[in-house]
Amino acid sequence: MRKNPIALLLAAILSGSTSVASAATWQAGDWELGLGGNVNTFYTVTQCDSGKLGAGGGTMTGLACLDPDTGTLTDGDTHSVSNGLLPASLNFSAKTKQNGYDISGNVNVYYGTATQDTNKLPGDALDFSTVDARQVYLTFGNERMGTVKAGRDFGLFGFDPIINDMSLSGNGAMFTAAGPGHTTLGGLGFGYVYTDRLSQINWSSPKKNGFEATVGVFNPVDGQESNGVTSQSTRDGGQPGFHGKASYDFDRGNGVKGHVSVSGLSQKVKLANGNKPSITGAEVFGKVDINKASFAASYYQGKGMDTLGIGGIIFPGFDSTTGEAEKSKGGMVQATYKLGKTKLGLNLAQSKQTHLTNVKNDKVTLGAYHSLTDNLSLIGEVSRQKSDLEGVGTDKSGSVAVGAMLSF
C-alpha cells in the first residue's frame, strides 16, 4: 500500500526524525541534504454568539472568540483565512556518517499566513506574518549506542496525542478567530497538554524488537501564579527539568499494526513567596491500525499545569499563597476510516482542572480528508467546544473549516 506523503511529512516534522520527509534530497560530498515542507490554508467560520459565552469567554472554548487586537470578545460569526493546527513549514536536514557515527543537523522553520499586528500601526496594513524556528537540533549515534539529540525540539510529554490527532492536518478547535495567528488549537487544552518546544538533551536507546526508550533534561519552564506573578525556574538556580518516554511498535501483519507509549516529566519552580512546588505529568497513549480503520486513545494527569500548557497559561498552575499546584487530567479517543482516497474521522476529547480552578472542557470534531494527489489534500472539519467554569458559567462555540494542504 502506498503511503501518503503528507502523512509522512507530518510524522517526520513532529517526530524529530533525522531524515526530513522531503521531495528533494541531494549529495554534497559526503553529506546528504534534504529539503521539504508544507503549505496549508483554511477558510474558517467560527460561531461566537455572546449569548452562549456564559463564562465570559475566559475559558478554552472562549479563546476561539477572543479578539487579540482589542482584548474583547467577538459576537456573531467570524470569518478567517489562516493556517490550521500545523503552520506552514520549511524543513532542512543534513546528515552523514563519520568515524562510525550517524550525525545530522536539522532546522525546521514554521510560518504563518495571516497578518499579525507587529508594527503597532492602526489596522493590519503593512504588517507581517510570523516566523518561528521551532526545531533546531543535532543528533549523533549508531545502532549500538543509540542516539543523542541536542537542541530545540518538541517535548516528550504530550507528544503522541498531537502527532496522531487527525486535526494535525486540519483545524480542530479555533484560536482567536478575529485575529488568527499561525496555528489553531486542534485538541490542545481539550484532550491533551501542549508538548511545547523545549531546549533539551536526550538519549534514545537502540530500537529492539519494537521497544525504545528516551530520557533527557530540558531547560525548565516558568509557571503562572494565581496572583498573576510568573513563577521562575531560574530563581531556584535553574535546575533542569527531566522527561522520559518508553514506546513499543508492533506489526502483526494482515494490516494490523500499532503503537503504545508512556511518557512523563518533572521539574521544580520557585514561587515569589519562596515555595518550591513541582510541575509533574504522566501520560499513556495507544493506537492500532486495522486495515482501513484506525483507533487511538490517550489519557494524562498533571500537576502545576492547566489543561493547555506546562506551568499554566489560561489558568494559573500554582496558588501564590499556599504554593499548591493545579491538578488537571484529560484524554481523547479517535476513530478514522479510509474510503478510497478519502479518510473520515471522529475525535472526542475532554479535560478537567480539579483543584485551584474547577473547569471542564469538551470537544467533538468530525473531519474528511481527501487526497486529491499524492502531495495535495483537500480537508473539511466541523468542531464543537464547550467549557463549564464552576461558579461562573458555560462557554459554547464551534467552527466549520475547509482548506488544503500541500506537502513538498
ROTOR-291254 format. One line per field, with one value per residue (C-alpha): residue in one letter; residue number from 1; x, y, z. Coordinates in Angstrom, 1 decimal, padded with zeros to 4 digits, m for minus. Each point is the difference from the previous one (the first is absolute). Layout:
N
code: a	...
pos: NUM	...
px: X	...
py: Y	...
pz: Z	...
! end
This chain:
408
code: m	r	k	n	p	i	a	l	l	l	a	a	i	l	s	g	s	t	s	v	a	s	a	a	t	w	q	a	g	d	w	e	l	g	l	g	g	n	v	n	t	f	y	t	v	t	q	c	d	s	g	k	l	g	a	g	g	g	t	m	t	g	l	a	c	l	d	p	d	t	g	t	l	t	d	g	d	t	h	s	v	s	n	g	l	l	p	a	s	l	n	f	s	a	k	t	k	q	n	g	y	d	i	s	g	n	v	n	v	y	y	g	t	a	t	q	d	t	n	k	l	p	g	d	a	l	d	f	s	t	v	d	a	r	q	v	y	l	t	f	g	n	e	r	m	g	t	v	k	a	g	r	d	f	g	l	f	g	f	d	p	i	i	n	d	m	s	l	s	g	n	g	a	m	f	t	a	a	g	p	g	h	t	t	l	g	g	l	g	f	g	y	v	y	t	d	r	l	s	q	i	n	w	s	s	p	k	k	n	g	f	e	a	t	v	g	v	f	n	p	v	d	g	q	e	s	n	g	v	t	s	q	s	t	r	d	g	g	q	p	g	f	h	g	k	a	s	y	d	f	d	r	g	n	g	v	k	g	h	v	s	v	s	g	l	s	q	k	v	k	l	a	n	g	n	k	p	s	i	t	g	a	e	v	f	g	k	v	d	i	n	k	a	s	f	a	a	s	y	y	q	g	k	g	m	d	t	l	g	i	g	g	i	i	f	p	g	f	d	s	t	t	g	e	a	e	k	s	k	g	g	m	v	q	a	t	y	k	l	g	k	t	k	l	g	l	n	l	a	q	s	k	q	t	h	l	t	n	v	k	n	d	k	v	t	l	g	a	y	h	s	l	t	d	n	l	s	l	i	g	e	v	s	r	q	k	s	d	l	e	g	v	g	t	d	k	s	g	s	v	a	v	g	a	m	l	s	f
pos: 1	2	3	4	5	6	7	8	9	10	11	12	13	14	15	16	17	18	19	20	21	22	23	24	25	26	27	28	29	30	31	32	33	34	35	36	37	38	39	40	41	42	43	44	45	46	47	48	49	50	51	52	53	54	55	56	57	58	59	60	61	62	63	64	65	66	67	68	69	70	71	72	73	74	75	76	77	78	79	80	81	82	83	84	85	86	87	88	89	90	91	92	93	94	95	96	97	98	99	100	101	102	103	104	105	106	107	108	109	110	111	112	113	114	115	116	117	118	119	120	121	122	123	124	125	126	127	128	129	130	131	132	133	134	135	136	137	138	139	140	141	142	143	144	145	146	147	148	149	150	151	152	153	154	155	156	157	158	159	160	161	162	163	164	165	166	167	168	169	170	171	172	173	174	175	176	177	178	179	180	181	182	183	184	185	186	187	188	189	190	191	192	193	194	195	196	197	198	199	200	201	202	203	204	205	206	207	208	209	210	211	212	213	214	215	216	217	218	219	220	221	222	223	224	225	226	227	228	229	230	231	232	233	234	235	236	237	238	239	240	241	242	243	244	245	246	247	248	249	250	251	252	253	254	255	256	257	258	259	260	261	262	263	264	265	266	267	268	269	270	271	272	273	274	275	276	277	278	279	280	281	282	283	284	285	286	287	288	289	290	291	292	293	294	295	296	297	298	299	300	301	302	303	304	305	306	307	308	309	310	311	312	313	314	315	316	317	318	319	320	321	322	323	324	325	326	327	328	329	330	331	332	333	334	335	336	337	338	339	340	341	342	343	344	345	346	347	348	349	350	351	352	353	354	355	356	357	358	359	360	361	362	363	364	365	366	367	368	369	370	371	372	373	374	375	376	377	378	379	380	381	382	383	384	385	386	387	388	389	390	391	392	393	394	395	396	397	398	399	400	401	402	403	404	405	406	407	408
px: 000.0	001.4	000.5	m001.4	002.9	m001.9	m000.3	003.7	000.9	m002.0	001.5	003.5	m000.4	m001.5	001.9	003.4	001.0	003.5	m001.1	m002.5	m002.8	000.8	m000.4	003.6	003.2	003.4	003.6	002.6	003.2	m000.5	m003.2	m003.6	m002.1	m003.7	m002.6	m003.8	m002.9	m003.7	m002.4	m003.6	m002.8	m003.6	m003.1	m001.7	m003.3	000.0	m003.2	000.3	m003.5	000.3	m003.1	001.9	003.1	m001.4	003.5	001.0	002.3	002.7	000.3	001.6	m003.2	m000.1	003.5	m001.6	m002.0	002.7	001.1	003.7	000.1	m002.7	000.1	m003.8	m002.3	m001.5	m003.7	m001.4	001.6	003.7	001.6	003.7	002.6	003.1	002.1	m001.4	001.4	003.3	001.7	001.6	003.6	003.3	002.1	003.7	002.2	003.6	001.4	003.0	002.1	003.4	002.2	m002.8	m002.6	m003.1	m000.2	m002.6	m001.1	m003.6	m001.5	m003.8	m001.6	m003.7	m002.0	m003.4	m002.1	m002.2	001.2	001.0	m000.1	003.8	000.5	m002.4	m001.7	m003.8	m001.4	001.9	001.4	003.7	000.3	001.8	m000.7	001.8	003.2	000.9	003.1	m001.7	002.6	003.8	001.9	002.9	000.1	002.8	000.2	m000.1	m001.8	002.0	000.0	m003.4	m000.5	000.8	m002.1	001.0	m001.8	m003.6	m002.7	m003.4	m000.2	m000.8	m003.0	m003.1	001.7	m001.8	m003.6	000.7	002.0	m002.8	m002.9	m001.8	m000.3	003.8	m000.7	m003.2	m001.3	m001.7	m000.9	000.5	002.3	m000.7	m002.0	m000.3	003.8	001.4	003.7	001.9	m001.8	m003.4	m000.4	m000.9	m000.5	002.3	m001.6	m002.9	001.6	003.7	002.5	002.3	003.3	001.7	003.4	002.8	003.7	001.1	002.7	m001.4	001.3	m002.1	000.8	000.5	m003.4	m000.2	m003.0	m002.2	001.1	001.6	000.7	001.0	001.2	001.3	000.2	m001.6	000.3	m002.6	m003.2	m001.5	m003.5	m002.9	m001.1	m003.5	000.9	001.2	003.7	002.1	001.7	003.6	002.1	003.1	m000.6	000.9	003.4	m001.4	m000.4	m000.8	m003.3	000.1	m002.2	m000.2	m001.9	m000.3	m001.7	m000.8	m000.8	m001.5	m001.0	m002.1	m000.4	m003.2	m000.3	000.1	002.6	000.2	001.9	m000.2	001.9	000.4	001.6	000.6	001.8	001.0	001.6	000.0	m000.9	000.4	m002.9	000.2	m000.6	002.8	m002.0	001.5	m002.7	000.4	m001.5	m000.7	m001.8	m000.6	m001.7	m001.0	m000.8	m001.0	m000.8	m000.9	m000.6	m002.2	000.2	m002.0	m001.1	002.1	m000.7	001.9	m000.4	001.9	m000.2	002.1	000.2	002.0	000.9	001.1	m001.6	m003.4	m001.6	001.9	003.6	002.8	000.1	m003.4	m001.0	m003.7	m000.4	002.8	002.0	000.7	m001.7	002.2	m000.9	000.1	002.3	m002.5	000.1	m003.0	m001.1	m001.1	m000.9	m001.5	000.0	m001.2	m001.4	000.1	m001.2	000.7	m000.8	001.3	m002.4	002.2	002.0	m002.2	000.5	m003.0	000.6	m001.6	001.9	m001.4	002.0	m000.5	002.2	m000.5	001.6	m001.0	001.9	000.6	m002.4	m002.8	m000.7	m000.9	000.6	m001.6	000.6	m001.3	001.4	m001.2	002.4	000.4	003.5	000.2	003.3	m000.5	003.5	002.9	001.1	m003.2	m002.9	m003.4	m001.3	m003.3	m000.7	m002.9	000.8	m002.0	001.4	m001.4	001.6	m001.7	001.7	m001.4	m001.7	000.2	m001.8	000.4	001.7	m001.1	001.5	000.6	001.5	m000.2	003.3	000.9	003.5	002.9	003.5	002.9	003.1	003.2
py: 000.0	003.4	002.4	003.5	002.5	002.5	m002.4	m000.8	003.7	000.6	m003.0	001.1	003.6	m000.7	m003.2	001.7	m002.5	000.4	m000.4	002.6	m001.3	002.1	000.1	001.0	m001.7	000.4	m000.8	002.6	m001.9	m002.5	001.8	m000.8	003.2	000.0	002.7	m000.2	001.7	000.8	002.8	m000.1	002.5	m000.2	002.1	m000.3	001.3	000.1	000.3	002.6	000.7	002.3	m001.7	m003.3	001.4	m000.3	m000.2	003.3	m001.7	m000.6	m003.7	m002.3	000.3	003.8	000.3	m000.6	003.2	002.3	002.9	000.4	003.6	001.3	m002.5	m000.4	m002.8	000.0	m000.5	m002.0	m002.0	000.8	m000.7	m000.6	m001.3	m001.4	m003.1	m003.0	m001.7	m000.6	003.2	000.1	m001.2	m000.3	m002.8	m000.5	m003.0	m000.9	m003.5	m002.1	m002.8	000.7	m002.3	m002.4	002.6	001.1	003.8	002.5	003.6	001.1	003.4	000.2	003.5	000.6	002.8	001.6	001.2	002.4	003.5	000.8	003.4	000.5	003.7	001.4	002.1	000.3	m003.0	m002.8	001.8	m000.4	m002.6	m003.4	m003.6	m002.0	m002.1	m002.6	m002.2	m002.8	m002.7	000.6	m003.0	m002.4	m003.8	m002.6	m003.7	m003.5	m003.2	m001.1	003.2	001.4	003.7	003.2	003.1	003.5	003.2	001.4	m002.5	m001.1	m001.5	m003.7	000.5	000.7	m000.8	m003.1	001.3	003.1	m001.8	m002.5	002.5	m000.1	003.8	000.3	000.5	001.9	002.5	m001.5	002.7	003.5	002.6	003.8	m000.2	003.9	000.2	m003.4	m000.9	m002.7	m002.9	m001.1	m002.0	m003.4	m002.1	002.1	000.8	m002.4	m003.5	000.5	002.6	001.7	m001.9	003.4	000.8	m000.6	000.4	m003.5	m002.7	m003.6	m003.5	m002.6	m003.7	m002.1	m001.3	m003.7	m002.3	003.1	001.5	003.4	002.3	003.6	002.0	003.5	003.4	003.2	003.7	000.5	002.1	002.6	m000.2	002.3	000.8	000.8	003.6	000.6	m000.3	m002.3	m002.7	m000.3	m003.2	002.2	001.2	m003.5	m000.1	m001.0	m003.7	m001.9	m001.8	m003.7	m002.0	m003.5	m002.3	m003.7	m001.3	m003.3	m000.3	m003.2	m001.4	m003.2	m000.2	000.0	003.7	m000.1	002.2	002.4	002.2	000.4	002.4	001.4	003.4	002.4	003.1	001.7	003.3	002.4	003.7	002.6	002.2	003.7	m001.0	m002.5	m003.2	m002.6	m002.2	m002.2	m000.3	m003.7	m001.9	m003.6	m001.2	m003.3	m000.3	m002.8	m000.3	m003.0	m000.2	m002.8	000.2	003.1	000.8	001.8	000.4	002.2	001.0	001.9	000.9	002.4	001.4	003.0	002.4	003.6	000.3	001.0	m002.1	002.0	000.5	m001.1	002.5	001.5	002.3	000.8	m000.8	000.1	m003.1	000.9	001.7	003.0	m000.2	m003.7	m001.2	m002.7	m001.2	m000.2	m003.5	m000.8	m003.2	m000.9	m002.1	m000.6	m002.9	000.0	m002.2	000.4	m002.0	000.2	m000.2	000.0	003.3	001.5	m000.4	000.6	000.6	000.7	001.4	000.4	001.8	001.1	001.6	001.2	002.2	m001.1	001.9	003.7	000.7	m002.5	m000.1	m002.7	000.3	m002.2	m000.2	m002.0	000.2	m001.6	000.0	m001.0	m000.1	m000.7	m000.6	001.8	m001.0	m001.6	003.3	002.1	m000.6	001.7	000.2	000.8	000.0	000.8	000.6	000.8	001.0	000.6	001.2	m000.1	002.3	m000.8	003.0	002.1	m001.6	m001.9	001.1	m001.6	000.4	m001.8	000.3	m001.3	000.0	m000.9	000.1	m001.7	m001.2	m000.5	m001.9	000.2
pz: 000.0	m001.0	002.9	000.0	m000.4	002.1	002.9	m000.3	000.0	003.2	001.7	m000.9	001.0	003.4	000.9	m000.3	m002.7	m001.1	m003.6	m001.1	m002.1	m003.1	m003.7	m000.5	001.2	m001.5	000.7	001.0	000.4	002.9	001.1	m001.0	000.1	000.2	m000.6	000.6	001.5	m000.2	m000.8	001.4	000.1	001.3	m000.4	003.4	001.3	003.8	002.0	002.8	001.4	003.1	001.3	000.1	001.8	003.5	001.5	m001.6	m002.5	002.6	m000.8	m002.6	m002.0	000.4	m001.6	m003.4	000.4	001.5	m002.2	000.8	m001.3	002.3	002.8	m000.3	m001.2	m003.5	m000.4	m002.9	m002.7	m000.6	m003.4	m000.3	m002.5	001.8	000.8	001.6	003.1	m001.8	m001.3	m003.5	000.2	m001.7	001.3	m000.7	001.0	m000.5	000.9	m000.5	001.6	001.6	002.0	000.6	001.1	m001.8	000.5	m001.2	000.3	m000.3	m000.3	m000.4	m000.3	000.2	m001.5	000.4	m003.0	001.9	000.7	003.6	001.7	000.2	m001.1	002.6	m002.6	m000.2	m002.0	m001.6	m003.0	m000.5	002.7	m000.3	000.7	002.7	m000.3	002.6	000.1	002.0	m000.7	m000.1	001.2	m000.7	000.4	000.2	000.7	m001.5	000.4	003.0	002.1	m001.0	m000.9	001.8	m000.9	001.1	m000.8	m000.3	m000.8	001.2	003.5	000.8	002.3	m002.1	m003.3	m001.2	000.3	m002.1	m002.7	m000.3	000.2	m003.4	000.3	m000.3	m003.7	000.7	002.5	003.1	002.5	m001.3	001.7	m000.1	m003.2	m000.2	m000.1	m000.9	000.6	m001.7	001.7	001.4	003.1	m001.5	003.2	002.1	003.4	m000.7	000.0	000.5	001.2	m002.6	m000.2	m000.5	m001.7	002.5	000.0	000.9	000.0	m000.3	m000.4	m001.9	000.3	m003.1	m001.1	000.7	m000.7	m000.3	003.4	000.4	003.0	000.2	003.0	000.2	001.6	m001.2	000.7	002.7	m000.7	002.2	001.4	000.8	003.5	001.1	000.8	m003.6	000.9	m002.2	002.1	m001.2	m000.4	000.0	003.5	001.2	m001.7	m003.4	000.9	m003.2	m000.7	m000.6	m002.5	m001.3	m002.3	m000.7	m003.1	m001.8	m003.7	m001.4	m003.4	000.1	m003.8	m002.0	000.5	003.8	001.7	002.9	002.4	003.8	002.2	003.5	000.7	002.8	001.2	003.3	000.9	002.9	000.1	002.6	000.9	001.0	003.6	000.1	m000.4	m002.3	m001.5	m003.0	m003.5	m000.7	m002.7	m001.1	m003.2	m001.7	m003.7	m002.3	m003.7	m002.2	m003.7	m001.4	m003.8	m000.9	003.5	002.7	003.7	002.5	003.7	002.6	003.7	002.1	003.5	001.0	002.8	m000.3	m003.4	m001.4	m002.8	m002.6	001.0	002.4	002.9	m000.8	m002.8	000.0	003.7	002.7	000.7	003.6	002.9	000.9	003.7	000.9	m002.8	m001.0	m003.6	m002.3	m000.9	m003.5	m001.9	m003.4	m003.0	m003.5	m002.1	m003.8	m002.8	m003.8	m003.0	m003.6	m003.0	m003.0	000.0	002.8	003.7	002.3	003.7	003.4	003.0	003.5	002.7	003.6	002.6	003.6	002.6	003.5	002.6	m000.3	m002.8	m000.7	m003.7	m002.5	m003.7	m002.7	m003.7	m002.9	m003.6	m003.2	m002.9	m003.6	m001.6	m003.8	m001.8	m003.3	m001.0	001.8	001.4	000.2	002.4	000.2	003.6	001.7	003.7	002.4	003.6	003.1	003.4	003.5	003.2	003.4	002.5	003.5	001.7	m003.2	m002.9	m003.3	m003.3	m003.3	m003.4	m003.2	m003.5	m003.6	m001.9	m003.6	m001.4	m001.7	001.0	m002.4	000.9	m001.9
! end
